[in-house]
Amino acid sequence: MATPTRPPTQVANPTASLPTQVTPAPTSGLLSSPSETAPASSTPVPPASSGPMVTVPILYQHRVVPLPQGIGTWTYTARQTFLATDTLPWSFAAQLDWLEAHGYTTILPRDLVEHWDRGVPLPARCVILTFDDGYPEWVSTVLPLLELHHMTAEFYVTLDAIADGRLSWADVRTLAAAGMGIGAHDVHHVQLAMLGSNRPPASTAVMTYEVTEARRIIGNELGRPPDSMAYVGGGFDAALVGIVRRAGYSTARAIIRGVVQSPADRWTLHVSRIGVWDDVVDPTACVNDPSEATCAIRLPLTTFPQRVSGAAPG
C-alpha cells in the first residue's frame, strides 16, 4: 500500500457514537491522498426506482457489549450515548430468539436490490440487521450468536476502526467468510452532510474521497467491493447520494426512521434504532399484572417488537 497523506480536514466531526472518554486514534499512515481520486466504478449504475415498496425493518446498531464497569461515573452525555447506541449481549441473544420465534429471516441489503431489480422473491417476513463503525465484539460476540441462529448481518466498516486497531482485516475477512455482508462507512468517521445550520457540507472532493476510497480499499482487501454503505451520522444530501450512486454502491443506509423501504430511496434506506433499553418483553404484561416487580421499569420502555414493526422505530 502506498505511503499515504492525510485527507482534507474541513469536515466537521459527527455526533460521537462512543462515550466521551474514548479518544479517536490518528488515521495518518493508512491511505492515499484524496487528491488521488479513485477511478469511476465500472459497476453499472442501477435505476433510481424499480420494483415495489416493501416492509423490511432494518435494525441499526453499533456494539454488543456488557455494561462497562464504572459507567456510573461517566458524564450524563457519555452514559446516554452508550445506552442509545449499544446493546447488551443477553438482550441481543433474546432479540434473535424473538426474531426466530416469530418467523423472521435475515437478509442483506443486496437482497433488496435483487428483489427490486430482478424480481427475486423475499421471505414472507424478513429483517436486515446492521452494525456500524467496527468493534472487536463483532467477531467475539455478535458473530457466534448470529451463527447459532443461522442469521446474517451487514457490518458497515469505517477504515478508522482498522487504523486505530479496534478491528483488523482478519476480523473483517472472518465476517465475510461466514456469509456476513461487509459494507462501507467511509474512510474517516466524519459526517459529510446535514451538519446543522450555518455549517456547510464537506466539499465534493472530500465526499468523493471518503466514499470511493472506502469502497476501493475494502474491495482490495476482500476481493469484492462493498455493494452497500452507511452515512456517518446519518448525514446526506443530493450531492453525496449522487457520489455514492456513481461509485457503484447499489444501496446506502441512512438513519431516517421507518420500516417501509422504497426502491426510489435505495440510497437512503430507513431504519429502526436498537439500544440498551430495547426488550423483547410485551409491556402490556405490566397492565395485566400491576403487581409484577419490574412493572415500573418496563412500562415506559419501547420494546424490541415495536422497533421491528415500526410502531416505535426509535
C-alpha positions as CSV (number, residue, x, y, z in Angstrom):
1,M,0.0,0.0,0.0
2,A,1.4,3.4,-0.9
3,T,2.6,5.8,1.7
4,P,-0.4,8.0,2.4
5,T,-1.0,11.6,3.3
6,R,-3.8,12.9,5.4
7,P,-7.1,13.9,3.7
8,P,-8.6,17.4,3.8
9,T,-9.7,18.5,7.3
10,Q,-12.6,20.7,6.6
11,V,-15.1,18.1,7.6
12,A,-16.7,18.6,10.9
13,N,-16.9,15.7,13.4
14,P,-20.2,13.9,13.8
15,T,-22.1,13.1,17.0
16,A,-19.8,10.6,18.7
17,S,-21.0,7.0,18.9
18,L,-18.7,6.2,21.8
19,P,-18.5,7.5,25.4
20,T,-16.7,10.8,25.6
21,Q,-13.7,9.2,27.3
22,V,-12.7,7.4,24.2
23,T,-10.1,9.4,22.2
24,P,-10.1,8.8,18.4
25,A,-6.9,7.3,17.2
26,P,-4.9,9.0,14.5
27,T,-5.5,7.9,10.9
28,S,-2.4,9.0,9.2
29,G,-0.4,6.3,7.6
30,L,-3.3,4.3,6.3
31,L,-4.5,5.8,3.0
32,S,-3.5,7.7,-0.1
33,S,-4.3,11.4,-0.6
34,P,-7.8,12.4,-1.6
35,S,-6.3,14.2,-4.5
36,E,-5.6,10.8,-5.9
37,T,-9.2,10.3,-6.8
38,A,-10.2,6.7,-7.4
39,P,-11.4,5.9,-10.9
40,A,-15.1,5.7,-11.6
41,S,-16.6,2.4,-10.8
42,S,-17.2,0.0,-13.7
43,T,-20.3,-1.3,-12.0
44,P,-23.5,-0.2,-13.9
45,V,-25.4,2.5,-12.1
46,P,-28.8,1.0,-11.1
47,P,-32.0,2.8,-11.9
48,A,-33.2,5.2,-9.2
49,S,-36.5,3.4,-8.9
50,S,-37.9,0.0,-9.8
51,G,-40.0,-2.6,-8.1
52,P,-42.5,-2.3,-5.2
53,M,-42.2,-0.7,-1.8
54,V,-41.7,-3.4,0.8
55,T,-41.9,-3.6,4.6
56,V,-38.4,-4.7,5.7
57,P,-37.2,-3.5,9.1
58,I,-33.5,-2.5,9.1
59,L,-32.2,-2.6,12.6
60,Y,-29.4,-0.1,13.3
61,Q,-26.9,-1.0,16.0
62,H,-23.2,-0.5,16.8
63,R,-21.8,-2.7,19.5
64,V,-23.0,-5.6,21.6
65,V,-21.2,-5.3,25.0
66,P,-21.9,-5.7,28.7
67,L,-22.4,-2.6,30.8
68,P,-18.9,-1.2,31.3
69,Q,-17.5,-1.1,34.8
70,G,-17.7,2.4,36.2
71,I,-20.4,3.6,33.9
72,G,-22.0,5.3,36.9
73,T,-19.0,7.7,37.0
74,W,-19.4,8.7,33.3
75,T,-20.8,12.0,32.4
76,Y,-24.5,12.1,31.7
77,T,-23.9,12.6,27.9
78,A,-21.5,9.6,27.8
79,R,-24.0,7.3,29.6
80,Q,-26.8,8.4,27.3
81,T,-24.7,7.8,24.2
82,F,-23.8,4.3,25.4
83,L,-27.4,3.5,26.3
84,A,-28.7,4.7,23.0
85,T,-26.3,3.0,20.6
86,D,-25.1,-0.2,22.3
87,T,-26.8,-3.5,23.0
88,L,-26.2,-5.9,25.9
89,P,-25.2,-9.5,24.9
90,W,-28.1,-11.2,26.6
91,S,-30.6,-8.7,25.1
92,F,-29.2,-9.3,21.6
93,A,-29.5,-13.1,22.1
94,A,-33.1,-12.6,23.2
95,Q,-33.8,-10.4,20.2
96,L,-32.5,-13.1,17.9
97,D,-34.6,-15.7,19.7
98,W,-37.6,-13.4,19.2
99,L,-37.0,-12.9,15.5
100,E,-36.6,-16.7,15.0
101,A,-39.7,-17.5,17.1
102,H,-41.8,-15.0,15.0
103,G,-40.7,-16.4,11.7
104,Y,-38.2,-13.7,10.6
105,T,-35.5,-14.4,8.1
106,T,-32.4,-12.2,7.9
107,I,-31.4,-10.8,4.5
108,L,-28.8,-8.3,3.3
109,P,-29.2,-5.0,1.5
110,R,-28.2,-6.7,-1.7
111,D,-31.2,-9.0,-1.4
112,L,-33.5,-5.9,-1.6
113,V,-31.7,-4.9,-4.8
114,E,-32.2,-8.4,-6.3
115,H,-35.9,-8.2,-5.4
116,W,-36.4,-4.7,-6.8
117,D,-34.4,-5.1,-10.0
118,R,-34.7,-8.8,-10.8
119,G,-37.9,-9.8,-9.1
120,V,-36.2,-12.3,-6.8
121,P,-38.8,-13.1,-4.0
122,L,-38.2,-12.0,-0.5
123,P,-39.1,-14.2,2.5
124,A,-42.5,-13.6,3.9
125,R,-41.0,-11.9,7.0
126,C,-37.6,-10.5,6.6
127,V,-35.3,-8.2,8.5
128,I,-31.9,-6.7,8.0
129,L,-29.5,-6.4,10.9
130,T,-26.8,-3.8,10.6
131,F,-23.8,-2.7,12.7
132,D,-21.8,0.5,12.3
133,D,-18.2,1.5,12.8
134,G,-16.1,-1.5,13.7
135,Y,-15.5,-3.3,17.1
136,P,-13.8,-6.5,18.2
137,E,-17.2,-7.7,19.7
138,W,-18.5,-8.1,16.2
139,V,-16.3,-11.3,15.9
140,S,-16.2,-12.3,19.6
141,T,-19.9,-11.8,20.5
142,V,-22.1,-10.9,17.6
143,L,-20.9,-13.5,15.0
144,P,-21.3,-16.6,17.3
145,L,-24.8,-15.5,18.2
146,L,-25.8,-14.9,14.5
147,E,-24.3,-18.3,13.5
148,L,-26.2,-20.0,16.3
149,H,-29.4,-18.7,14.9
150,H,-28.4,-19.2,11.2
151,M,-28.7,-15.4,10.6
152,T,-26.7,-12.8,8.8
153,A,-26.0,-9.1,9.3
154,E,-24.5,-6.2,7.3
155,F,-21.4,-4.8,9.0
156,Y,-20.6,-1.2,7.9
157,V,-16.9,-0.7,8.5
158,T,-15.2,2.6,8.8
159,L,-11.5,2.4,8.0
160,D,-10.7,4.4,11.0
161,A,-11.5,1.3,13.0
162,I,-8.8,-0.6,11.2
163,A,-6.3,2.3,11.6
164,D,-6.8,2.5,15.4
165,G,-6.8,-1.2,16.0
166,R,-10.3,-1.8,17.1
167,L,-10.8,-4.1,14.2
168,S,-8.4,-6.0,11.9
169,W,-8.7,-7.0,8.3
170,A,-8.5,-10.6,9.6
171,D,-11.7,-9.8,11.6
172,V,-13.4,-8.4,8.5
173,R,-12.4,-11.4,6.5
174,T,-13.8,-13.7,9.2
175,L,-17.1,-12.0,9.0
176,A,-17.2,-12.1,5.2
177,A,-16.2,-15.8,5.1
178,A,-19.1,-16.5,7.5
179,G,-21.5,-15.1,4.9
180,M,-22.0,-11.7,6.5
181,G,-22.3,-8.5,4.4
182,I,-19.4,-6.1,4.6
183,G,-20.5,-2.5,3.8
184,A,-18.5,0.8,3.9
185,H,-18.8,3.5,6.5
186,D,-16.3,6.0,4.9
187,V,-12.6,6.2,5.4
188,H,-12.7,8.5,8.4
189,H,-15.6,8.6,10.8
190,V,-16.7,12.1,9.9
191,Q,-20.2,13.3,8.9
192,L,-20.2,14.8,5.4
193,A,-23.6,16.5,5.2
194,M,-26.6,17.7,7.3
195,L,-24.2,19.3,9.8
196,G,-26.7,21.8,11.1
197,S,-27.5,25.4,10.5
198,N,-24.6,27.6,9.2
199,R,-22.4,24.6,8.7
200,P,-21.7,23.7,5.1
201,P,-21.3,20.1,3.9
202,A,-18.0,18.7,3.0
203,S,-16.5,19.6,-0.4
204,T,-17.2,17.4,-3.4
205,A,-13.5,16.3,-3.3
206,V,-13.8,15.1,0.3
207,M,-17.1,13.3,-0.2
208,T,-15.7,11.6,-3.3
209,Y,-12.6,10.5,-1.4
210,E,-14.4,9.1,1.6
211,V,-16.9,7.2,-0.5
212,T,-14.7,5.9,-3.2
213,E,-11.6,5.1,-1.2
214,A,-13.5,3.1,1.4
215,R,-15.1,1.0,-1.4
216,R,-11.7,0.6,-3.2
217,I,-9.7,-0.4,-0.2
218,I,-12.4,-2.8,1.2
219,G,-12.6,-4.3,-2.3
220,N,-8.9,-4.8,-2.5
221,E,-8.7,-6.4,0.9
222,L,-11.7,-8.8,0.4
223,G,-11.6,-9.4,-3.3
224,R,-15.1,-7.9,-3.7
225,P,-16.1,-4.3,-3.3
226,P,-18.9,-3.5,-0.9
227,D,-22.3,-3.0,-2.5
228,S,-23.8,-1.0,0.4
229,M,-22.7,1.9,2.6
230,A,-24.0,3.7,5.6
231,Y,-23.8,7.5,6.0
232,V,-21.7,8.5,9.1
233,G,-24.0,10.4,11.5
234,G,-26.9,9.7,9.0
235,G,-26.0,12.8,7.1
236,F,-26.6,13.0,3.4
237,D,-27.6,15.4,0.7
238,A,-28.3,15.2,-3.0
239,A,-24.6,15.6,-3.9
240,L,-23.4,12.9,-1.6
241,V,-26.2,10.5,-2.7
242,G,-25.1,11.1,-6.3
243,I,-21.5,10.3,-5.5
244,V,-22.5,7.1,-3.7
245,R,-24.6,6.0,-6.6
246,R,-21.9,6.7,-9.2
247,A,-19.2,5.0,-7.0
248,G,-21.1,1.7,-7.6
249,Y,-23.0,1.2,-4.4
250,S,-26.4,-0.4,-5.0
251,T,-27.8,0.8,-1.7
252,A,-27.0,3.1,1.2
253,R,-28.4,3.2,4.6
254,A,-29.4,6.5,6.3
255,I,-30.9,6.8,9.8
256,I,-34.3,8.0,8.8
257,R,-36.8,6.2,10.9
258,G,-39.2,3.7,9.4
259,V,-39.6,0.1,8.2
260,V,-41.0,0.6,4.7
261,Q,-38.3,0.6,2.0
262,S,-38.8,2.1,-1.4
263,P,-36.6,1.4,-4.5
264,A,-36.7,5.2,-5.0
265,D,-34.9,5.5,-1.7
266,R,-32.4,2.7,-2.1
267,W,-29.6,5.2,-1.3
268,T,-31.4,6.4,1.9
269,L,-32.8,3.2,3.4
270,H,-34.8,3.7,6.6
271,V,-34.0,2.1,10.0
272,S,-35.2,1.3,13.5
273,R,-32.6,2.1,16.1
274,I,-31.8,-0.6,18.7
275,G,-30.3,0.3,22.0
276,V,-29.8,-0.9,25.6
277,W,-33.3,-0.1,26.6
278,D,-35.0,-2.3,24.0
279,D,-36.5,-5.5,25.3
280,V,-38.4,-8.4,23.8
281,V,-41.0,-8.3,26.6
282,D,-44.5,-7.1,25.9
283,P,-45.1,-4.1,28.1
284,T,-48.9,-4.9,28.3
285,A,-47.9,-7.6,30.8
286,C,-47.5,-4.8,33.4
287,V,-51.0,-3.6,32.7
288,N,-52.3,-7.2,33.1
289,D,-50.3,-7.8,36.2
290,P,-49.6,-4.5,38.0
291,S,-48.1,-6.4,41.0
292,E,-45.2,-7.5,38.8
293,A,-41.9,-6.3,40.4
294,T,-40.4,-5.0,37.2
295,C,-43.5,-3.2,36.0
296,A,-42.3,0.3,37.0
297,I,-39.2,-0.3,34.9
298,R,-40.8,-2.0,31.9
299,L,-43.9,0.1,31.4
300,P,-42.2,3.2,29.8
301,L,-39.8,1.2,27.6
302,T,-40.2,0.9,23.9
303,T,-39.8,-2.8,23.2
304,F,-38.0,-4.7,20.5
305,P,-41.2,-5.9,18.8
306,Q,-42.2,-2.3,18.4
307,R,-38.9,-1.4,16.8
308,V,-39.4,-4.3,14.3
309,S,-43.0,-3.5,13.5
310,G,-42.1,0.2,13.0
311,A,-44.7,1.3,15.6
312,A,-41.8,3.0,17.5
313,P,-38.7,2.9,15.4
314,G,-36.5,4.8,17.8
